[in-house]
Amino acid sequence: MPRLQDKTCVVTGAASGIGLAIARQFHAEGAQVILTDCDTAAGSAAAAAIGCRFAALDVRDEGDWAALATQAPVIDVLVNNAGVTGFEHGAVAHDPEHASLADWRAVHAVNLDGTFLGCRYAIGAMKAQGRGSIINISSRSGLVGIPFAAAYAASKAAVRNHTKSVALYCAQAGWQIRCNSIHPGAILTPLWEPMLGTGPDRDARMRALVADTPLKRFGTPEEVAALAVMLASDEATYVTGAEFNIDGGLLAGSAATPG
Ligand SMILES: NC(=O)c1ccc[n+]([C@@H]2O[C@H](COP(=O)([O-])OP(=O)(O)OC[C@H]3O[C@@H](n4cnc5c(N)ncnc54)[C@H](O)[C@@H]3O)[C@@H](O)[C@H]2O)c1
């Protein structure tokens, strides 16, 4: 039997990369998927290719969440996946000394405010049935400092912590509404394109980016989606407030291992 049979699942930022792979795998496991994104052209094309519903949703926008609550008042699973690094429109200072307040806030608006609004919507859409699964896509960067992507790292650390607040709040209310975070390392998606470029040194840059990763390669969106399927399914009904690293072993030890 498919692992997500008859579950209604919303995925944010699902026009591309990890969110798209999650939407595909959820659909393949029998879920009724609502694929959402702020990029309506790419999102509706992706949903049509999968054969699922599309809803335009900018995760920063309370009005968009209210509209989704009208369209989908009861759901089983929400994946808060939409996220930005702050480098989407070119090189920007994101270190703690030179980052502008506007750039800092722009990253937090998507990664943190978007996740807060998503969790709030999901609790409202799950509490009547008293169960559900909220999956927040944080990052390996939410567990360590990243000097040149400080807003990204801080926002993902806050997502990790908010996940635990949501998990405890729901448990204390007596609901079987679970909330967990996934912490990917380097996963090859369009998010990396501004850093990889298209020049002759692209392959060398790719190798350098995963040189400290024990498995010596990028992960794939499908590998992250497999973990999301497990957390969404009834195989994980005792898992809440937990964090899952999927990083090729990067956080298992120190890159500065002697010898
Ligand atoms: N790729 C990695 O190496 C990696 C590592 C750790 C964590 N992550 C996290 O995984 C998630 C997905 O990343 P990805 O690599 O698939 O990126 P991606 O750039 O391929 O996809 C991101 C998607 O989010 C959408 N989006 C951006 N802003 C939005 C908004 N305001 N509202 C709704 N949708 C919005 C984009 O349109 C896009 O479709 C992000 O939260 C990212 O931080 C990625």
PDBQT file of the ligand as one rigid body, heavy atoms in Angstrom, charges set to zero:
ROOT
HETATM    1  N1  LIG A 301      20.127  22.873  -1.861  1.00  0.00    +0.000 N 
HETATM    2  C1  LIG A 301      20.797  22.775  -0.723  1.00  0.00    +0.000 C 
HETATM    3  O1  LIG A 301      21.999  22.471  -0.701  1.00  0.00    +0.000 OA
HETATM    4  C2  LIG A 301      20.098  23.038   0.579  1.00  0.00    +0.000 A 
HETATM    5  C3  LIG A 301      20.785  22.748   1.771  1.00  0.00    +0.000 A 
HETATM    6  C4  LIG A 301      20.162  22.981   2.979  1.00  0.00    +0.000 A 
HETATM    7  C5  LIG A 301      18.876  23.480   3.027  1.00  0.00    +0.000 A 
HETATM    8  N2  LIG A 301      18.239  23.760   1.849  1.00  0.00    +0.000 N 
HETATM    9  C6  LIG A 301      16.883  24.304   1.951  1.00  0.00    +0.000 C 
HETATM   10  O2  LIG A 301      16.002  23.527   1.170  1.00  0.00    +0.000 OA
HETATM   11  C7  LIG A 301      14.929  24.360   0.727  1.00  0.00    +0.000 C 
HETATM   12  C8  LIG A 301      14.755  24.206  -0.788  1.00  0.00    +0.000 C 
HETATM   13  O3  LIG A 301      15.952  24.636  -1.415  1.00  0.00    +0.000 OA
HETATM   14  P1  LIG A 301      16.333  24.245  -2.911  1.00  0.00    +0.000 P 
HETATM   15  O4  LIG A 301      17.778  23.945  -2.894  1.00  0.00    +0.000 OA
HETATM   16  O5  LIG A 301      15.383  23.256  -3.452  1.00  0.00    +0.000 OA
HETATM   17  O6  LIG A 301      16.143  25.678  -3.606  1.00  0.00    +0.000 OA
HETATM   18  P2  LIG A 301      15.551  26.131  -5.031  1.00  0.00    +0.000 P 
HETATM   19  O7  LIG A 301      16.083  27.505  -5.204  1.00  0.00    +0.000 OA
HETATM   20  O8  LIG A 301      15.778  25.087  -6.063  1.00  0.00    +0.000 OA
HETATM   21  O9  LIG A 301      13.969  26.184  -4.743  1.00  0.00    +0.000 OA
HETATM   22  C9  LIG A 301      13.420  27.112  -3.866  1.00  0.00    +0.000 C 
HETATM   23  C10 LIG A 301      11.976  27.339  -4.252  1.00  0.00    +0.000 C 
HETATM   24  O10 LIG A 301      11.410  28.229  -3.281  1.00  0.00    +0.000 OA
HETATM   25  C11 LIG A 301      10.625  29.173  -3.964  1.00  0.00    +0.000 C 
HETATM   26  N3  LIG A 301      10.507  30.384  -3.166  1.00  0.00    +0.000 N 
HETATM   27  C12 LIG A 301      11.453  31.332  -2.923  1.00  0.00    +0.000 A 
HETATM   28  N4  LIG A 301      10.928  32.323  -2.187  1.00  0.00    +0.000 NA
HETATM   29  C13 LIG A 301       9.632  31.984  -1.947  1.00  0.00    +0.000 A 
HETATM   30  C14 LIG A 301       8.569  32.604  -1.260  1.00  0.00    +0.000 A 
HETATM   31  N5  LIG A 301       8.719  33.808  -0.687  1.00  0.00    +0.000 N 
HETATM   32  N6  LIG A 301       7.375  31.981  -1.217  1.00  0.00    +0.000 NA
HETATM   33  C15 LIG A 301       7.194  30.789  -1.824  1.00  0.00    +0.000 A 
HETATM   34  N7  LIG A 301       8.153  30.157  -2.526  1.00  0.00    +0.000 NA
HETATM   35  C16 LIG A 301       9.365  30.749  -2.566  1.00  0.00    +0.000 A 
HETATM   36  C17 LIG A 301      11.343  29.412  -5.285  1.00  0.00    +0.000 C 
HETATM   37  O11 LIG A 301      10.462  29.963  -6.266  1.00  0.00    +0.000 OA
HETATM   38  C18 LIG A 301      11.798  27.990  -5.629  1.00  0.00    +0.000 C 
HETATM   39  O12 LIG A 301      10.826  27.305  -6.374  1.00  0.00    +0.000 OA
HETATM   40  C19 LIG A 301      15.257  25.775   1.174  1.00  0.00    +0.000 C 
HETATM   41  O13 LIG A 301      14.593  26.060   2.379  1.00  0.00    +0.000 OA
HETATM   42  C20 LIG A 301      16.744  25.704   1.400  1.00  0.00    +0.000 C 
HETATM   43  O14 LIG A 301      17.201  26.677   2.322  1.00  0.00    +0.000 OA
HETATM   44  C21 LIG A 301      18.802  23.551   0.635  1.00  0.00    +0.000 A 
ENDROOT
TORSDOF 0
